[in-house]
């Protein structure tokens, strides 16, 4: 059995629901963070309330990582029950090491088709757990901590803190005993391989002081952090996977900051509460997923018509309908862009990594408040529930702020809530402002907010609502620098949005190591289109690779509809739940660089 030594390592910890493998994965990641590693963890679980399958999917590295590698180097399995339900999400390399309980039976397909028997290690995991009165996940944690050469004292401190926070101090002693059992099982392997087995060689930092401050944060919590940093103080929501944990994390923090979080009776109530709070002066947000966004569409239209700021966070999951609530896909782009009756221009944005969730959320709220319109922020299950070790995230520089008129009584002219202005943004007054009484509803209106069915008023208001967003393309570059992220040079470019950006960024860097020069463009502002800005980023590009995580190529069709693209366009897309990997994108890059003839479109899944 060969050892696995590398600067980054991917491992999966799997078992039946209730085996605690997700907790073991999180504790392993926390220990790695304290040791100085970068890394991430995602979850592979079913939609069951209890039971079913679960796997913690980790990647640890000496450098920042945003996505999983192309295959896993180590798979630890407590049992094979229900493993087939997520086997397709866990790509195994030929050099994979499989550690399993000795009584679990033989590895099933497709594991058996990939794994050489000499790389299968059968150990008494459950028996050791029973000896200590603990659970098998703690034995697995001790074993993996030893194989990864993580400091024993750090691992113990993390486990003790975990149970202290939960108020379950009675589990500490059995868990520490189970850790020792796992470490003892690892010792013969470590001796046989010179003290290193699956560890990344050396320590990522000689001392934690050399590493700098690190954050361990999920995408959902990063979105919530960005909202709070920008001044958000009201949240209404209805529980829905995978957005619920964002609402749960926000609830106590909103109260401490003097804000308010309300659990509404449904998504329709949530969006209307958000509009009401915003009308009253509080920067407001709701968080949901695809089915909830579908229910909020009418409320979004009201926000557009009444010109009320609101932030709607869609943590996308696989659809349509109920779909697969616990799996990730970028399938709501068309809904976010076009899901409203009538001409209803609104903002659509997407963060592209866990760190970016903080800043793009704050920018989205800032834009919504400044332009007096709803904004939809597209995250997804992969990004939202990913737990990542990052460098300390600097505070977002954007704050919520809107143009307010606090006294209309002193003016000789009547207050015009929807005045036709050059930039399309009308003077907004909060309820109770002297002399600023006006009607707010979903009817078309004139400048004074009086309902009107006249063609002139409708045309003027339509144009005004459109103009205030369209003028973003004329804003100074320093105010719009965050609209996209770009790096690299060459005649080939990879363009992405949202969580698919991580795989593309890594692929472009891997291509550079092979001598293939390419650019990467990650778009954060999806609506309104920024045609001139994208044209500048793609100047000189002859071949474009469009990367996205859905079946129909929604991003590709959006780009074709609103932008001028190079002659050769390669669509690199696949549906969830299996994520796009860096080497998938790298293969597309190699093909694009080698193309002798242009293509109008080519699909590589």
C-alpha positions in Angstrom: 0.0 0.0 0.0 1.5 3.3 -1.2 1.5 6.5 0.8 -0.3 9.6 -0.5 1.9 12.7 -0.2 0.8 16.0 -1.8 0.4 19.7 -1.2 -3.4 19.3 -1.3 -5.5 16.3 -0.4 -9.1 15.5 -0.9 -10.9 13.0 1.4 -14.5 11.8 1.8 -15.9 10.5 5.1 -19.1 8.6 4.6 -21.7 6.6 6.5 -25.4 6.2 7.2 -27.4 9.0 8.6 -26.8 9.3 12.3 -23.2 8.0 12.2 -21.8 11.5 12.8 -19.6 11.6 9.7 -20.5 15.2 9.0 -19.5 16.2 12.5 -16.2 14.4 12.1 -15.6 16.2 8.8 -16.2 19.6 10.4 -14.0 18.8 13.4 -11.2 17.7 11.1 -11.6 21.0 9.1 -11.5 23.1 12.3 -8.4 21.3 13.4 -6.8 21.9 10.0 -7.7 25.6 10.3 -6.0 25.9 13.6 -2.9 24.1 12.2 -2.6 26.6 9.4 -4.1 24.9 6.4 -6.6 26.3 3.9 -9.5 24.1 3.0 -13.2 23.5 2.4 -15.9 21.1 3.3 -19.2 20.3 1.5 -21.9 17.9 2.3 -23.4 15.0 0.4 -26.7 14.2 2.0 -30.2 13.1 1.0 -33.4 15.0 1.5 -34.6 12.8 4.4 -35.4 14.5 7.7 -33.5 11.7 9.5 -31.5 8.7 8.5 -30.4 8.1 4.9 -26.9 8.8 3.7 -24.3 11.4 4.6 -20.7 12.2 3.6 -18.3 15.0 4.4 -16.2 16.0 1.4 -13.0 17.8 2.3 -10.1 19.4 0.6 -7.0 20.6 2.5 -4.2 22.5 1.0 -1.2 24.8 1.7 -2.8 27.5 -0.4 -6.4 28.9 -0.7 -8.8 26.6 -2.5 -12.4 27.4 -3.7 -13.6 24.1 -5.1 -13.1 20.4 -4.9 -10.3 18.7 -6.8 -11.2 16.3 -9.7 -11.0 13.2 -7.5 -10.7 12.1 -3.9 -7.5 10.5 -2.6 -9.0 9.0 0.6 -12.4 7.5 1.3 -13.3 6.4 4.9 -16.5 4.5 5.1 -18.2 3.4 8.3 -20.7 1.3 6.3 -21.8 1.0 2.7 -25.5 1.3 3.4 -27.1 3.9 1.1 -23.6 4.8 -0.3 -24.9 4.3 -3.8 -27.1 7.3 -3.4 -24.2 9.7 -3.6 -21.5 7.5 -5.1 -21.7 9.6 -8.3 -20.7 12.7 -6.4 -17.5 11.2 -5.1 -15.0 10.7 -7.9 -12.3 8.3 -6.9 -8.7 8.4 -8.3 -6.8 5.3 -9.2 -4.5 5.9 -6.2 -7.4 6.2 -3.7 -7.0 4.7 -0.3 -10.2 3.2 1.1 -10.5 2.7 4.8 -13.6 0.8 5.9 -15.0 -1.2 8.8 -13.9 -4.8 8.8 -17.5 -6.0 9.0 -18.8 -3.7 6.3 -18.5 -6.2 3.4 -16.8 -5.7 0.1 -16.9 -2.3 -1.6 -19.8 -2.0 -3.9 -19.8 -0.7 -7.5 -18.7 1.7 -8.7 -16.0 1.8 -5.9 -14.9 -1.8 -6.6 -14.4 -0.9 -10.3 -11.8 1.8 -9.4 -10.1 0.5 -6.3 -7.3 -2.0 -6.2 -7.7 -4.4 -3.3 -4.2 -3.6 -2.1 -5.5 0.0 -1.4 -8.4 -1.2 0.8 -7.7 -1.1 4.5 -10.2 -3.0 6.8 -10.2 -1.9 10.4 -12.4 -2.6 13.5 -13.9 0.9 13.6 -17.2 0.1 15.1 -15.7 -2.4 17.6 -13.2 0.3 18.8 -16.0 2.8 19.2 -18.0 0.3 21.3 -15.0 -0.3 23.6 -15.0 3.4 24.5 -18.7 4.0 24.7 -18.4 6.6 21.9 -19.4 6.8 18.3 -17.5 5.5 15.2 -17.0 9.1 14.0 -14.6 9.8 16.8 -12.5 6.8 16.0 -12.5 7.9 12.4 -11.5 11.4 13.5 -8.5 10.2 15.5 -7.4 7.9 12.7 -7.6 10.6 10.1 -6.0 13.2 12.3 -3.0 10.9 12.8 -2.7 10.1 9.1 -2.8 13.8 8.2 -0.2 14.6 10.9 -2.5 17.1 12.6 -1.3 18.0 16.2 -2.9 15.8 18.8 -3.4 18.5 21.3 -5.1 20.7 18.7 -7.5 18.0 17.7 -8.4 17.3 21.4 -9.0 21.0 22.0 -11.3 21.2 19.0 -13.3 18.2 20.2 -13.6 19.5 23.7 -14.8 22.9 22.5 -17.3 21.2 20.2 -19.0 19.4 23.1 -18.7 22.4 25.5 -20.6 24.6 23.0 -23.4 22.0 22.8 -23.5 21.6 26.6 -22.7 17.9 26.3 -19.6 17.7 28.5 -20.5 14.0 29.4 -19.4 13.0 25.9 -15.9 14.5 26.1 -14.2 11.7 27.9 -15.6 8.9 25.7 -14.8 10.9 22.6 -11.2 11.5 23.6 -10.8 7.8 24.4 -12.2 7.0 20.9 -9.6 9.5 19.4 -6.9 7.5 21.1 -8.2 4.3 19.7 -8.2 5.8 16.2 -4.7 7.1 16.6 -3.4 3.8 17.9 -4.7 2.1 14.7 -2.9 4.6 12.6 0.5 4.1 14.4 1.5 0.9 12.5 0.8 2.6 9.2 2.8 5.6 10.1 5.8 3.5 11.2 5.6 1.6 8.0 5.7 4.7 5.9 8.3 6.7 7.8 5.9 8.8 9.8 4.0 10.2 6.9 1.1 8.4 5.1 -1.5 10.7 3.6 -0.3 13.9 5.1 0.5 16.9 3.0 4.3 17.2 3.3 5.5 19.5 6.0 3.5 22.1 7.9 1.6 24.8 6.0 3.1 27.3 8.5 6.0 27.0 10.8 4.0 28.8 13.4 0.4 30.0 13.4 1.7 33.5 13.8 3.1 33.2 10.3 -0.2 32.3 8.9 -2.1 35.4 9.7 -5.7 35.5 10.8 -8.0 32.9 9.4 -11.8 32.6 9.1 -13.8 29.4 9.1 -17.1 30.5 7.5 -19.8 29.2 5.2 -21.2 30.9 2.2 -24.6 31.4 3.9 -23.0 33.0 6.9 -20.8 35.2 4.6 -23.9 36.5 2.9 -25.5 37.3 6.2 -22.2 39.0 7.3 -22.2 41.2 4.2 -25.8 42.1 4.8 -25.1 43.2 8.4 -21.9 45.0 7.5 -23.8 47.1 4.9 -26.4 48.1 7.4 -29.2 45.6 6.9 -31.5 45.5 9.9 -34.6 43.5 8.9 -35.0 40.0 7.7 -38.2 38.0 7.0 -38.1 34.5 5.8 -39.7 31.1 5.7 -37.6 28.0 6.3 -36.4 26.2 3.1 -33.4 24.1 2.3 -30.6 25.2 1.8 -31.2 28.7 2.9 -32.6 28.0 6.4 -29.2 28.0 8.2 -28.6 31.5 7.1 -31.8 32.6 8.8 -31.0 30.6 11.9 -27.5 32.2 12.1 -28.9 35.7 11.6 -31.7 35.5 14.2 -29.7 36.2 17.4 -27.3 38.6 15.7 -30.1 40.8 14.3 -31.5 41.2 17.8 -28.1 42.2 19.3 -27.7 44.8 16.6 -31.1 46.3 17.2 -32.7 44.7 14.1 -35.4 42.2 13.7 -35.9 38.8 12.1 -39.4 37.4 11.5 -40.3 33.9 10.5 -43.2 34.5 8.1 -46.0 32.0 7.5 -44.8 31.5 3.9 -42.7 33.1 1.1 -45.4 35.4 -0.1 -45.7 36.9 3.4 -41.9 37.1 3.7 -41.3 39.2 0.6 -44.2 41.6 1.5 -42.9 42.0 5.0 -39.5 42.9 3.5 -41.1 45.5 1.2 -43.0 46.9 4.2 -40.0 47.2 6.4 -38.0 48.8 3.6 -40.8 51.3 2.9 -40.5 52.2 6.6 -36.8 52.9 6.2 -35.0 49.6 7.2 -32.6 48.0 4.7 -34.3 44.6 4.4 -33.6 41.1 3.1 -35.2 37.7 2.7 -33.4 34.4 2.0 -35.0 31.5 0.1 -34.4 28.9 -2.6 -35.9 28.3 -6.1 -39.5 27.2 -5.0 -39.6 30.2 -2.6 -38.4 32.6 -5.3 -41.2 31.4 -7.6 -43.7 32.4 -4.9 -42.0 35.8 -4.4 -42.2 36.9 -8.1 -45.4 38.9 -7.6 -43.9 40.7 -4.6 -40.8 41.5 -6.7 -43.0 43.1 -9.3 -44.6 45.2 -6.5 -41.1 46.3 -5.4 -40.2 47.3 -9.0 -43.5 49.2 -9.5 -43.4 51.0 -6.1 -39.6 51.4 -6.4 -38.8 49.9 -3.0 -35.4 48.6 -2.2 -35.2 44.9 -1.2 -32.6 42.1 -1.3 -33.8 38.6 -2.1 -31.1 35.9 -1.7 -31.8 32.7 -3.7 -29.6 29.8 -2.4 -30.3 27.7 -5.5 -31.0 23.9 -5.4 -31.8 21.4 -8.0 -35.2 21.9 -9.6 -37.8 22.1 -11.0 -40.5 21.9 -8.4 -39.3 20.3 -5.2 -36.3 18.9 -7.2 -33.5 17.7 -4.9 -33.5 20.1 -1.9 -30.0 19.1 -0.6 -28.2 19.3 -4.0 -26.7 22.2 -5.9 -27.3 23.5 -9.4 -27.2 26.9 -11.2 -30.7 26.5 -12.6 -32.5 29.7 -11.4 -30.7 32.2 -13.7 -33.6 32.6 -16.1 -36.1 32.9 -13.3 -34.0 35.6 -11.6 -33.5 37.6 -14.8 -37.0 37.3 -16.4 -39.3 35.9 -13.7 -41.8 38.8 -13.6 -44.8 39.8 -15.5 -44.6 43.0 -17.5 -41.4 45.0 -17.9 -39.9 44.8 -14.4 -36.2 45.8 -14.4 -34.4 44.8 -11.2 -30.8 43.9 -10.2 -29.4 40.4 -10.4 -26.0 39.6 -8.9 -24.0 36.5 -7.9 -21.1 36.0 -5.6 -18.5 33.7 -6.9 -16.8 32.2 -3.8 -17.3 32.1 0.0 -15.1 35.2 0.6 -16.9 37.1 -2.2 -20.3 36.4 -0.5 -19.5 39.1 2.0 -18.7 41.8 -0.5 -21.1 41.1 -3.3 -24.0 40.9 -0.8 -23.1 44.3 0.7 -22.7 45.7 -2.8 -26.1 44.3 -3.8 -27.8 45.9 -0.9 -26.0 49.2 -1.6 -27.2 49.2 -5.2 -30.7 48.2 -4.3 -31.0 51.1 -1.8 -29.3 53.6 -4.1 -31.4 52.7 -7.1 -34.7 52.1 -5.2 -35.4 48.6 -6.6 -35.3 45.0 -5.7 -32.1 43.0 -6.1 -31.8 39.2 -6.5 -28.6 37.6 -5.2 -27.9 34.1 -6.7 -26.0 31.8 -4.4 -26.4 28.0 -4.4 -26.3 25.0 -2.1 -22.7 24.2 -2.9 -21.5 27.8 -2.1 -24.0 28.5 0.6 -23.4 25.4 2.7 -19.7 25.1 1.9 -17.5 25.6 5.0 -14.2 27.2 4.0 -11.0 28.2 5.7 -10.0 31.6 4.3 -7.8 34.5 5.1 -9.5 37.1 7.2 -12.1 38.9 5.1 -11.8 42.7 5.2 -15.0 44.6 5.9 -17.2 45.4 2.9 -16.8 49.0 1.8 -20.4 49.5 0.8 -23.3 50.7 2.9 -27.0 50.9 2.4 -28.1 54.4 1.6 -30.9 56.0 -0.4 -31.8 59.5 -1.6 -34.4 60.7 1.0 -36.6 63.8 1.2 -37.3 64.5 4.8 -39.5 67.5 4.5 -41.9 68.3 1.6 -44.0 70.9 3.4 -41.5 73.8 2.8 -41.7 73.3 -1.0 -44.2 75.2 -3.1 -44.5 72.3 -5.5 -46.4 69.1 -4.4 -44.3 66.1 -3.5 -43.6 63.9 -6.6 -42.6 60.5 -5.3 -42.0 59.3 -8.9 -40.6 62.4 -10.4 -39.0 62.0 -13.8 -35.4 62.7 -13.1 -32.3 62.5 -15.3 -30.8 59.5 -13.5 -34.2 57.8 -13.0 -34.0 57.9 -9.2 -36.8 59.8 -7.7 -36.9 61.5 -4.2 -38.0 59.0 -1.7 -39.7 60.0 1.6 -40.3 57.8 4.6 -43.8 57.5 6.1 -44.5 60.5 8.3 -42.2 63.0 6.6 -44.0 66.4 6.7 -45.9 67.1 3.5 -44.7 63.9 1.8 -48.0 62.0 1.9 -48.3 59.7 -1.1 -49.9 56.4 -2.3 -47.8 53.3 -2.6 -49.4 50.3 -4.4 -49.0 48.1 -7.4 -50.9 50.3 -9.8 -49.2 52.3 -12.5 -49.0 55.9 -11.5 -48.1 59.4 -12.4 -45.2 61.4 -10.9 -47.3 62.2 -7.8 -48.0 58.5 -7.2 -51.6 58.9 -8.2 -52.9 55.8 -10.0 -53.0 56.4 -13.8 -54.0 54.4 -16.8 -52.8 57.1 -19.3 -50.4 55.9 -22.0 -48.1 58.9 -21.4 -47.7 58.2 -17.7 -47.1 54.5 -18.3 -44.5 55.1 -20.9 -42.7 57.8 -18.8 -42.6 55.6 -15.7 -41.4 52.5 -17.7 -38.6 54.5 -19.2 -37.6 56.0 -15.8 -37.5 52.6 -14.2 -35.4 51.2 -17.0 -33.1 54.2 -17.2 -32.0 54.2 -13.6 -30.6 50.7 -14.1 -29.3 51.2 -17.6 -27.2 54.2 -16.4 -25.1 51.8 -14.4 -23.0 51.3 -17.5 -22.2 55.0 -17.4 -21.1 55.0 -13.7 -17.4 55.7 -13.0 -15.2 52.7 -13.1 -14.2 53.1 -9.5 -17.8 52.7 -8.5 -18.3 49.7 -10.8 -15.0 47.9 -10.3 -16.8 45.0 -8.4 -19.1 44.1 -11.3 -16.7 41.4 -12.5 -13.4 39.7 -11.6 -10.8 39.1 -14.4 -7.2 38.0 -14.7 -4.9 36.4 -17.3 -4.1 37.1 -20.9 -4.5 35.4 -24.2 -6.9 34.7 -27.1 -8.9 32.2 -25.1 -11.2 33.2 -22.3 -13.3 31.3 -19.7 -16.4 33.2 -18.5 -18.3 32.1 -15.4 -20.8 33.3 -12.8 -21.4 32.1 -9.3 -19.9 29.0 -7.8 -18.6 27.7 -11.1 -15.9 30.4 -11.0 -13.7 28.5 -8.5 -13.1 25.5 -10.9 -12.5 27.9 -13.8 -10.0 30.0 -11.9 -8.0 26.9 -10.9 -8.2 25.6 -14.4 -6.7 28.8 -15.9 -3.8 28.6 -13.5 -3.2 25.0 -14.3 -3.3 25.9 -18.0 -0.6 28.5 -17.4 1.6 25.9 -15.9 1.3 24.0 -19.2 2.1 27.1 -21.2 -1.5 27.7 -22.3 -2.4 31.4 -21.8 -6.0 32.2 -21.1 -8.2 34.7 -19.4 -10.8 34.2 -16.7 -13.8 36.5 -16.3 -16.3 36.0 -13.4 -19.4 38.2 -13.7 -21.0 39.3 -10.5 -23.5 41.8 -11.9 -25.7 39.9 -14.3 -28.5 42.5 -14.7 -28.4 45.1 -16.1 -25.9 44.0 -18.8 -22.6 45.8 -18.9 -21.9 45.5 -22.6 -19.1 48.0 -22.9 -17.3 46.7 -19.8 -17.4 43.0 -21.0 -16.3 44.0 -24.4 -13.2 45.6 -22.9 -12.5 42.5 -20.9 -12.8 40.3 -23.9 -11.0 42.5 -26.3 -8.7 40.3 -28.5 -10.4 37.0 -27.4 -11.1 34.7 -30.3 -12.4 31.7 -28.4 -14.8 31.8 -25.4 -15.6 29.0 -23.0 -18.8 29.4 -21.0 -18.8 27.4 -17.8 -22.0 26.8 -15.8 -23.7 24.2 -13.6 -27.0 23.4 -15.4 -28.3 21.3 -18.2 -29.7 23.8 -20.7 -26.9 26.4 -20.8 -28.9 29.3 -19.3 -25.8 31.5 -18.9 -24.7 30.9 -22.5 -28.2 31.9 -23.8 -28.2 35.0 -21.7 -24.7 36.0 -23.0 -25.8 35.5 -26.6 -29.0 37.5 -26.1 -27.3 40.6 -24.6 -23.6 40.6 -25.6 -21.4 40.4 -28.7 -19.4 37.2 -28.3 -16.4 35.8 -30.2 -16.9 33.6 -33.2 -16.0 30.5 -31.4 -18.0 29.7 -28.3 -17.6 26.5 -26.3 -20.2 25.6 -23.7 -18.8 23.7 -20.7 -21.9 22.8 -18.7 -23.3 19.9 -16.7 -26.2 19.6 -14.3 -25.8 19.0 -10.6 -25.3 17.5 -8.2 -21.8 16.5 -9.4 -19.8 19.7 -9.4 -17.8 21.0 -12.3 -14.1 20.3 -11.6 -10.9 22.2 -12.6 -9.8 19.5 -15.0 -13.1 19.5 -16.8 -12.5 23.1 -17.6 -8.9 22.5 -18.3 -9.8 19.9 -21.0 -12.1 22.5 -22.6 -9.3 25.0 -22.5 -6.9 22.6 -24.2 -9.5 21.8 -26.9 -10.2 25.5 -27.4 -6.5 26.3 -27.7 -6.1 23.5 -30.3 -9.0 24.4 -32.5 -8.0 25.0 -36.1 -11.4 26.1 -37.3 -14.0 28.4 -35.5 -17.2 26.9 -34.2 -20.4 28.8 -33.6 -21.0 26.7 -30.6 -19.5 23.5 -29.1 -20.7 21.7 -26.0 -18.3 19.8 -23.8 -19.9 18.2 -20.7 
